[in-house]
Amino acid sequence: MSDIKLVRSHSMPIAKARALAEKAAASLAAEYDLAHEWHGNSLHFHRSGVDGQMHVTASEIQLDVKLGFLLRAFKGKLLQHIERELDQFLPAKQVRAPAKKTPKTTARGS
């Protein structure tokens, strides 16, 4: 069972999504001293107390991380940091803003 599970949707070619996943993983690996390697479209990473994978598909990136006993206390902080890293490298989803409503004007007769 994963301690941290994230899914980010994307609309990029899988090669570009893999490249961005690699950038995010490399940044996290440098900071947390993680070893990482690709197995097909899954990036596996590990170190003492951390084991996980980032699986890249044609429409999303799925992250599953298992934390050792001592690191579970930092789960919230780690999750926030991972989300920031992924958001930094993955393009933001374009969200359509709701159309502005124009106030209705009514003519009042005298």
N, CA, C and O atoms as a GROMACS GRO file, in nm:
protein
  440
    1MET      N    1   0.084  -0.118   0.000
    1MET     CA    2   0.000   0.000   0.000
    1MET      C    3   0.088   0.124   0.000
    1MET      O    4   0.187   0.131   0.072
    2SER      N    5   0.051   0.222  -0.082
    2SER     CA    6   0.128   0.345  -0.095
    2SER      C    7   0.094   0.443   0.016
    2SER      O    8  -0.020   0.454   0.060
    3ASP      N    9   0.197   0.514   0.061
    3ASP     CA   10   0.176   0.620   0.158
    3ASP      C   11   0.142   0.751   0.087
    3ASP      O   12   0.066   0.833   0.139
    4ILE      N   13   0.199   0.769  -0.031
    4ILE     CA   14   0.171   0.888  -0.112
    4ILE      C   15   0.130   0.838  -0.250
    4ILE      O   16   0.200   0.759  -0.313
    5LYS      N   17   0.017   0.887  -0.296
    5LYS     CA   18  -0.032   0.849  -0.428
    5LYS      C   19  -0.085   0.976  -0.495
    5LYS      O   20  -0.175   1.042  -0.443
    6LEU      N   21  -0.028   1.009  -0.610
    6LEU     CA   22  -0.069   1.127  -0.686
    6LEU      C   23  -0.094   1.087  -0.830
    6LEU      O   24  -0.028   0.997  -0.883
    7VAL      N   25  -0.188   1.154  -0.893
    7VAL     CA   26  -0.212   1.136  -1.036
    7VAL      C   27  -0.224   1.274  -1.097
    7VAL      O   28  -0.301   1.357  -1.048
    8ARG      N   29  -0.149   1.298  -1.203
    8ARG     CA   30  -0.156   1.424  -1.275
    8ARG      C   31  -0.191   1.392  -1.420
    8ARG      O   32  -0.122   1.314  -1.486
    9SER      N   33  -0.298   1.452  -1.469
    9SER     CA   34  -0.336   1.434  -1.609
    9SER      C   35  -0.251   1.524  -1.697
    9SER      O   36  -0.203   1.628  -1.654
   10HIS      N   37  -0.233   1.481  -1.822
   10HIS     CA   38  -0.160   1.563  -1.919
   10HIS      C   39  -0.214   1.533  -2.058
   10HIS      O   40  -0.284   1.434  -2.079
   11SER      N   41  -0.181   1.619  -2.151
   11SER     CA   42  -0.222   1.598  -2.290
   11SER      C   43  -0.102   1.611  -2.383
   11SER      O   44  -0.113   1.662  -2.495
   12MET      N   45   0.012   1.564  -2.337
   12MET     CA   46   0.137   1.570  -2.413
   12MET      C   47   0.166   1.435  -2.477
   12MET      O   48   0.111   1.333  -2.435
   13PRO      N   49   0.252   1.435  -2.577
   13PRO     CA   50   0.301   1.306  -2.627
   13PRO      C   51   0.374   1.236  -2.512
   13PRO      O   52   0.432   1.301  -2.426
   14ILE      N   53   0.371   1.104  -2.511
   14ILE     CA   54   0.429   1.029  -2.399
   14ILE      C   55   0.578   1.057  -2.383
   14ILE      O   56   0.629   1.058  -2.271
   15ALA      N   57   0.650   1.081  -2.493
   15ALA     CA   58   0.794   1.109  -2.484
   15ALA      C   59   0.818   1.240  -2.408
   15ALA      O   60   0.911   1.248  -2.328
   16LYS      N   61   0.736   1.341  -2.432
   16LYS     CA   62   0.751   1.469  -2.362
   16LYS      C   63   0.711   1.453  -2.215
   16LYS      O   64   0.777   1.509  -2.128
   17ALA      N   65   0.605   1.378  -2.188
   17ALA     CA   66   0.564   1.354  -2.049
   17ALA      C   67   0.674   1.280  -1.973
   17ALA      O   68   0.700   1.311  -1.857
   18ARG      N   69   0.739   1.184  -2.039
   18ARG     CA   70   0.851   1.112  -1.976
   18ARG      C   71   0.966   1.206  -1.945
   18ARG      O   72   1.026   1.199  -1.838
   19ALA      N   73   0.996   1.295  -2.039
   19ALA     CA   74   1.106   1.389  -2.019
   19ALA      C   75   1.077   1.482  -1.901
   19ALA      O   76   1.166   1.510  -1.821
   20LEU      N   77   0.954   1.529  -1.890
   20LEU     CA   78   0.918   1.616  -1.777
   20LEU      C   79   0.917   1.539  -1.646
   20LEU      O   80   0.957   1.593  -1.542
   21ALA      N   81   0.872   1.414  -1.649
   21ALA     CA   82   0.877   1.330  -1.529
   21ALA      C   83   1.022   1.309  -1.486
   21ALA      O   84   1.052   1.308  -1.367
   22GLU      N   85   1.110   1.291  -1.583
   22GLU     CA   86   1.253   1.274  -1.553
   22GLU      C   87   1.309   1.399  -1.487
   22GLU      O   88   1.384   1.389  -1.390
   23LYS      N   89   1.272   1.517  -1.536
   23LYS     CA   90   1.320   1.642  -1.476
   23LYS      C   91   1.274   1.653  -1.332
   23LYS      O   92   1.354   1.686  -1.243
   24ALA      N   93   1.146   1.627  -1.308
   24ALA     CA   94   1.093   1.635  -1.172
   24ALA      C   95   1.163   1.534  -1.082
   24ALA      O   96   1.200   1.566  -0.969
   25ALA      N   97   1.180   1.412  -1.131
   25ALA     CA   98   1.245   1.307  -1.052
   25ALA      C   99   1.391   1.341  -1.024
   25ALA      O  100   1.440   1.318  -0.914
   26ALA      N  101   1.461   1.396  -1.123
   26ALA     CA  102   1.601   1.432  -1.104
   26ALA      C  103   1.616   1.541  -0.999
   26ALA      O  104   1.708   1.539  -0.918
   27SER      N  105   1.525   1.636  -1.000
   27SER     CA  106   1.528   1.742  -0.901
   27SER      C  107   1.505   1.686  -0.760
   27SER      O  108   1.577   1.719  -0.666
   28LEU      N  109   1.404   1.601  -0.747
   28LEU     CA  110   1.376   1.538  -0.617
   28LEU      C  111   1.489   1.445  -0.576
   28LEU      O  112   1.523   1.437  -0.458
   29ALA      N  113   1.547   1.374  -0.673
   29ALA     CA  114   1.655   1.280  -0.644
   29ALA      C  115   1.777   1.354  -0.589
   29ALA      O  116   1.842   1.306  -0.496
   30ALA      N  117   1.808   1.468  -0.646
   30ALA     CA  118   1.923   1.545  -0.599
   30ALA      C  119   1.900   1.595  -0.456
   30ALA      O  120   1.992   1.595  -0.374
   31GLU      N  121   1.779   1.636  -0.428
   31GLU     CA  122   1.749   1.690  -0.296
   31GLU      C  123   1.740   1.583  -0.188
   31GLU      O  124   1.784   1.604  -0.075
   32TYR      N  125   1.684   1.468  -0.223
   32TYR     CA  126   1.661   1.361  -0.125
   32TYR      C  127   1.757   1.243  -0.139
   32TYR      O  128   1.739   1.141  -0.073
   33ASP      N  129   1.858   1.256  -0.224
   33ASP     CA  130   1.957   1.150  -0.244
   33ASP      C  131   1.893   1.018  -0.286
   33ASP      O  132   1.919   0.912  -0.228
   34LEU      N  133   1.807   1.027  -0.388
   34LEU     CA  134   1.737   0.909  -0.439
   34LEU      C  135   1.810   0.855  -0.562
   34LEU      O  136   1.856   0.932  -0.646
   35ALA      N  137   1.819   0.725  -0.572
   35ALA     CA  138   1.864   0.661  -0.696
   35ALA      C  139   1.739   0.637  -0.780
   35ALA      O  140   1.635   0.601  -0.726
   36HIS      N  141   1.749   0.657  -0.911
   36HIS     CA  142   1.631   0.632  -0.994
   36HIS      C  143   1.673   0.576  -1.130
   36HIS      O  144   1.781   0.606  -1.181
   37GLU      N  145   1.584   0.492  -1.186
   37GLU     CA  146   1.610   0.432  -1.316
   37GLU      C  147   1.476   0.400  -1.382
   37GLU      O  148   1.376   0.375  -1.314
   38TRP      N  149   1.477   0.402  -1.515
   38TRP     CA  150   1.356   0.372  -1.593
   38TRP      C  151   1.346   0.223  -1.620
   38TRP      O  152   1.445   0.156  -1.648
   39HIS      N  153   1.224   0.173  -1.612
   39HIS     CA  154   1.188   0.038  -1.654
   39HIS      C  155   1.066   0.055  -1.743
   39HIS      O  156   0.953   0.063  -1.694
   40GLY      N  157   1.088   0.060  -1.873
   40GLY     CA  158   0.977   0.090  -1.964
   40GLY      C  159   0.930   0.232  -1.942
   40GLY      O  160   1.011   0.325  -1.949
   41ASN      N  161   0.803   0.250  -1.916
   41ASN     CA  162   0.749   0.383  -1.889
   41ASN      C  163   0.731   0.411  -1.741
   41ASN      O  164   0.656   0.500  -1.702
   42SER      N  165   0.800   0.335  -1.658
   42SER     CA  166   0.794   0.355  -1.513
   42SER      C  167   0.932   0.394  -1.461
   42SER      O  168   1.031   0.326  -1.486
   43LEU      N  169   0.935   0.503  -1.390
   43LEU     CA  170   1.058   0.550  -1.328
   43LEU      C  171   1.057   0.503  -1.183
   43LEU      O  172   0.974   0.546  -1.104
   44HIS      N  173   1.150   0.414  -1.149
   44HIS     CA  174   1.159   0.361  -1.013
   44HIS      C  175   1.265   0.440  -0.938
   44HIS      O  176   1.371   0.472  -0.992
   45PHE      N  177   1.236   0.472  -0.812
   45PHE     CA  178   1.333   0.545  -0.730
   45PHE      C  179   1.334   0.485  -0.590
   45PHE      O  180   1.235   0.428  -0.544
   46HIS      N  181   1.448   0.499  -0.523
   46HIS     CA  182   1.462   0.439  -0.392
   46HIS      C  183   1.580   0.497  -0.317
   46HIS      O  184   1.672   0.553  -0.375
   47ARG      N  185   1.574   0.482  -0.190
   47ARG     CA  186   1.681   0.510  -0.094
   47ARG      C  187   1.635   0.452   0.038
   47ARG      O  188   1.523   0.401   0.046
   48SER      N  189   1.714   0.457   0.137
   48SER     CA  190   1.674   0.403   0.266
   48SER      C  191   1.550   0.477   0.315
   48SER      O  192   1.552   0.599   0.331
   49GLY      N  193   1.442   0.403   0.338
   49GLY     CA  194   1.318   0.463   0.388
   49GLY      C  195   1.222   0.513   0.282
   49GLY      O  196   1.113   0.559   0.315
   50VAL      N  197   1.259   0.505   0.154
   50VAL     CA  198   1.172   0.552   0.045
   50VAL      C  199   1.182   0.455  -0.072
   50VAL      O  200   1.291   0.416  -0.114
   51ASP      N  201   1.067   0.417  -0.124
   51ASP     CA  202   1.063   0.332  -0.242
   51ASP      C  203   0.939   0.372  -0.321
   51ASP      O  204   0.830   0.382  -0.265
   52GLY      N  205   0.956   0.396  -0.450
   52GLY     CA  206   0.839   0.437  -0.528
   52GLY      C  207   0.860   0.428  -0.676
   52GLY      O  208   0.967   0.389  -0.725
   53GLN      N  209   0.755   0.465  -0.747
   53GLN     CA  210   0.762   0.468  -0.893
   53GLN      C  211   0.671   0.576  -0.947
   53GLN      O  212   0.571   0.613  -0.885
   54MET      N  213   0.709   0.627  -1.063
   54MET     CA  214   0.630   0.724  -1.136
   54MET      C  215   0.601   0.660  -1.272
   54MET      O  216   0.692   0.641  -1.353
   55HIS      N  217   0.476   0.626  -1.295
   55HIS     CA  218   0.437   0.559  -1.419
   55HIS      C  219   0.376   0.662  -1.514
   55HIS      O  220   0.283   0.734  -1.478
   56VAL      N  221   0.429   0.667  -1.636
   56VAL     CA  222   0.384   0.763  -1.736
   56VAL      C  223   0.298   0.691  -1.840
   56VAL      O  224   0.342   0.593  -1.900
   57THR      N  225   0.176   0.740  -1.859
   57THR     CA  226   0.088   0.687  -1.963
   57THR      C  227   0.061   0.797  -2.064
   57THR      O  228   0.112   0.909  -2.051
   58ALA      N  229  -0.019   0.765  -2.164
   58ALA     CA  230  -0.051   0.864  -2.268
   58ALA      C  231  -0.136   0.979  -2.215
   58ALA      O  232  -0.145   1.083  -2.279
   59SER      N  233  -0.198   0.961  -2.099
   59SER     CA  234  -0.286   1.067  -2.048
   59SER      C  235  -0.258   1.112  -1.906
   59SER      O  236  -0.316   1.212  -1.861
   60GLU      N  237  -0.172   1.041  -1.834
   60GLU     CA  238  -0.145   1.084  -1.696
   60GLU      C  239  -0.011   1.032  -1.645
   60GLU      O  240   0.051   0.943  -1.703
   61ILE      N  241   0.031   1.092  -1.535
   61ILE     CA  242   0.149   1.048  -1.462
   61ILE      C  243   0.100   1.006  -1.324
   61ILE      O  244   0.037   1.084  -1.252
   62GLN      N  245   0.131   0.882  -1.289
   62GLN     CA  246   0.087   0.825  -1.162
   62GLN      C  247   0.209   0.805  -1.073
   62GLN      O  248   0.307   0.743  -1.113
   63LEU      N  249   0.202   0.858  -0.952
   63LEU     CA  250   0.312   0.848  -0.857
   63LEU      C  251   0.266   0.768  -0.736
   63LEU      O  252   0.163   0.797  -0.677
   64ASP      N  253   0.344   0.667  -0.700
   64ASP     CA  254   0.318   0.586  -0.582
   64ASP      C  255   0.447   0.581  -0.500
   64ASP      O  256   0.553   0.544  -0.552
   65VAL      N  257   0.438   0.618  -0.373
   65VAL     CA  258   0.556   0.621  -0.286
   65VAL      C  259   0.526   0.547  -0.157
   65VAL      O  260   0.422   0.569  -0.094
   66LYS      N  261   0.616   0.459  -0.118
   66LYS     CA  262   0.609   0.393   0.012
   66LYS      C  263   0.717   0.454   0.100
   66LYS      O  264   0.833   0.465   0.061
   67LEU      N  265   0.676   0.495   0.219
   67LEU     CA  266   0.770   0.556   0.313
   67LEU      C  267   0.800   0.459   0.426
   67LEU      O  268   0.714   0.384   0.471
   68GLY      N  269   0.924   0.462   0.470
   68GLY     CA  270   0.962   0.382   0.586
   68GLY      C  271   0.902   0.442   0.712
   68GLY      O  272   0.850   0.554   0.710
   69PHE      N  273   0.909   0.369   0.819
   69PHE     CA  274   0.848   0.409   0.945
   69PHE      C  275   0.888   0.550   0.989
   69PHE      O  276   0.803   0.630   1.026
   70LEU      N  277   1.017   0.581   0.985
   70LEU     CA  278   1.065   0.711   1.033
   70LEU      C  279   1.020   0.827   0.945
   70LEU      O  280   0.997   0.937   0.994
   71LEU      N  281   1.008   0.803   0.814
   71LEU     CA  282   0.970   0.911   0.723
   71LEU      C  283   0.819   0.936   0.718
   71LEU      O  284   0.776   1.039   0.666
   72ARG      N  285   0.740   0.845   0.768
   72ARG     CA  286   0.594   0.864   0.766
   72ARG      C  287   0.553   0.988   0.844
   72ARG      O  288   0.450   1.048   0.814
   73ALA      N  289   0.630   1.025   0.943
   73ALA     CA  290   0.600   1.146   1.021
   73ALA      C  291   0.610   1.272   0.935
   73ALA      O  292   0.551   1.374   0.969
   74PHE      N  293   0.684   1.266   0.825
   74PHE     CA  294   0.704   1.380   0.737
   74PHE      C  295   0.619   1.371   0.610
   74PHE      O  296   0.643   1.445   0.515
   75LYS      N  297   0.523   1.282   0.608
   75LYS     CA  298   0.443   1.257   0.489
   75LYS      C  299   0.381   1.385   0.433
   75LYS      O  300   0.388   1.408   0.312
   76GLY      N  301   0.320   1.467   0.516
   76GLY     CA  302   0.256   1.590   0.470
   76GLY      C  303   0.354   1.684   0.400
   76GLY      O  304   0.325   1.735   0.292
   77LYS      N  305   0.467   1.706   0.462
   77LYS     CA  306   0.569   1.794   0.403
   77LYS      C  307   0.623   1.736   0.273
   77LYS      O  308   0.642   1.809   0.175
   78LEU      N  309   0.648   1.606   0.271
   78LEU     CA  310   0.698   1.541   0.149
   78LEU      C  311   0.594   1.552   0.037
   78LEU      O  312   0.630   1.579  -0.078
   79LEU      N  313   0.469   1.530   0.069
   79LEU     CA  314   0.362   1.539  -0.030
   79LEU      C  315   0.355   1.679  -0.090
   79LEU      O  316   0.345   1.695  -0.212
   80GLN      N  317   0.360   1.780  -0.005
   80GLN     CA  318   0.358   1.918  -0.055
   80GLN      C  319   0.477   1.946  -0.147
   80GLN      O  320   0.462   2.009  -0.251
   81HIS      N  321   0.594   1.898  -0.108
   81HIS     CA  322   0.714   1.922  -0.188
   81HIS      C  323   0.705   1.850  -0.323
   81HIS      O  324   0.740   1.907  -0.426
   82ILE      N  325   0.658   1.727  -0.322
   82ILE     CA  326   0.644   1.652  -0.447
   82ILE      C  327   0.542   1.720  -0.538
   82ILE      O  328   0.566   1.732  -0.658
   83GLU      N  329   0.431   1.766  -0.482
   83GLU     CA  330   0.329   1.835  -0.563
   83GLU      C  331   0.387   1.961  -0.626
   83GLU      O  332   0.361   1.990  -0.743
   84ARG      N  333   0.466   2.039  -0.549
   84ARG     CA  334   0.528   2.160  -0.604
   84ARG      C  335   0.622   2.126  -0.718
   84ARG      O  336   0.622   2.194  -0.821
   85GLU      N  337   0.703   2.020  -0.701
   85GLU     CA  338   0.797   1.981  -0.806
   85GLU      C  339   0.721   1.939  -0.932
   85GLU      O  340   0.756   1.982  -1.042
   86LEU      N  341   0.619   1.856  -0.917
   86LEU     CA  342   0.543   1.813  -1.034
   86LEU      C  343   0.476   1.932  -1.102
   86LEU      O  344   0.476   1.943  -1.224
   87ASP      N  345   0.418   2.021  -1.022
   87ASP     CA  346   0.351   2.138  -1.079
   87ASP      C  347   0.449   2.230  -1.150
   87ASP      O  348   0.412   2.298  -1.246
   88GLN      N  349   0.573   2.234  -1.102
   88GLN     CA  350   0.674   2.318  -1.165
   88GLN      C  351   0.710   2.268  -1.305
   88GLN      O  352   0.732   2.347  -1.396
   89PHE      N  353   0.715   2.137  -1.322
   89PHE     CA  354   0.758   2.080  -1.449
   89PHE      C  355   0.645   2.044  -1.544
   89PHE      O  356   0.664   2.046  -1.666
   90LEU      N  357   0.528   2.012  -1.491
   90LEU     CA  358   0.416   1.978  -1.578
   90LEU      C  359   0.337   2.104  -1.609
   90LEU      O  360   0.310   2.183  -1.518
   91PRO      N  361   0.300   2.124  -1.734
   91PRO     CA  362   0.223   2.243  -1.767
   91PRO      C  363   0.089   2.240  -1.694
   91PRO      O  364   0.026   2.136  -1.679
   92ALA      N  365   0.049   2.358  -1.650
   92ALA     CA  366  -0.080   2.368  -1.580
   92ALA      C  367  -0.192   2.334  -1.676
   92ALA      O  368  -0.188   2.370  -1.794
   93LYS      N  369  -0.292   2.266  -1.624
   93LYS     CA  370  -0.408   2.236  -1.707
   93LYS      C  371  -0.479   2.368  -1.736
   93LYS      O  372  -0.492   2.454  -1.649
   94GLN      N  373  -0.522   2.379  -1.856
   94GLN     CA  374  -0.594   2.500  -1.891
   94GLN      C  375  -0.736   2.488  -1.842
   94GLN      O  376  -0.811   2.400  -1.885
   95VAL      N  377  -0.771   2.576  -1.753
   95VAL     CA  378  -0.904   2.575  -1.697
   95VAL      C  379  -0.981   2.690  -1.760
   95VAL      O  380  -0.938   2.805  -1.757
   96ARG      N  381  -1.092   2.657  -1.815
   96ARG     CA  382  -1.174   2.760  -1.878
   96ARG      C  383  -1.245   2.837  -1.769
   96ARG      O  384  -1.316   2.780  -1.685
   97ALA      N  385  -1.226   2.968  -1.771
   97ALA     CA  386  -1.294   3.052  -1.673
   97ALA      C  387  -1.441   3.060  -1.710
   97ALA      O  388  -1.477   3.065  -1.828
   98PRO      N  389  -1.527   3.061  -1.610
   98PRO     CA  390  -1.669   3.073  -1.642
   98PRO      C  391  -1.698   3.207  -1.708
   98PRO      O  392  -1.636   3.308  -1.675
   99ALA      N  393  -1.790   3.205  -1.799
   99ALA     CA  394  -1.827   3.328  -1.869
   99ALA      C  395  -1.886   3.427  -1.769
   99ALA      O  396  -1.963   3.390  -1.680
  100LYS      N  397  -1.848   3.551  -1.785
  100LYS     CA  398  -1.902   3.654  -1.696
  100LYS      C  399  -2.048   3.680  -1.733
  100LYS      O  400  -2.084   3.689  -1.850
  101LYS      N  401  -2.128   3.689  -1.633
  101LYS     CA  402  -2.268   3.718  -1.656
  101LYS      C  403  -2.285   3.868  -1.668
  101LYS      O  404  -2.235   3.945  -1.586
  102THR      N  405  -2.356   3.907  -1.769
  102THR     CA  406  -2.384   4.050  -1.782
  102THR      C  407  -2.516   4.077  -1.713
  102THR      O  408  -2.613   4.003  -1.729
  103PRO      N  409  -2.519   4.182  -1.637
  103PRO     CA  410  -2.643   4.212  -1.565
  103PRO      C  411  -2.755   4.244  -1.665
  103PRO      O  412  -2.734   4.313  -1.765
  104LYS      N  413  -2.870   4.193  -1.635
  104LYS     CA  414  -2.984   4.222  -1.721
  104LYS      C  415  -3.038   4.359  -1.685
  104LYS      O  416  -3.053   4.395  -1.568
  105THR      N  417  -3.067   4.432  -1.787
  105THR     CA  418  -3.128   4.562  -1.764
  105THR      C  419  -3.271   4.557  -1.816
  105THR      O  420  -3.298   4.506  -1.924
  106THR      N  421  -3.354   4.608  -1.740
  106THR     CA  422  -3.493   4.611  -1.784
  106THR      C  423  -3.537   4.756  -1.794
  106THR      O  424  -3.504   4.840  -1.709
  107ALA      N  425  -3.609   4.782  -1.896
  107ALA     CA  426  -3.660   4.918  -1.916
  107ALA      C  427  -3.791   4.928  -1.838
  107ALA      O  428  -3.881   4.845  -1.854
  108ARG      N  429  -3.800   5.027  -1.757
  108ARG     CA  430  -3.922   5.047  -1.681
  108ARG      C  431  -4.000   5.161  -1.746
  108ARG      O  432  -3.950   5.272  -1.767
  109GLY      N  433  -4.118   5.130  -1.774
  109GLY     CA  434  -4.202   5.233  -1.836
  109GLY      C  435  -4.260   5.326  -1.730
  109GLY      O  436  -4.277   5.286  -1.615
  110SER      N  437  -4.292   5.452  -1.771
  110SER     CA  438  -4.348   5.545  -1.677
  110SER      C  439  -4.496   5.548  -1.682
  110SER      O  440  -4.559   5.623  -1.607
   0.00000   0.00000   0.00000
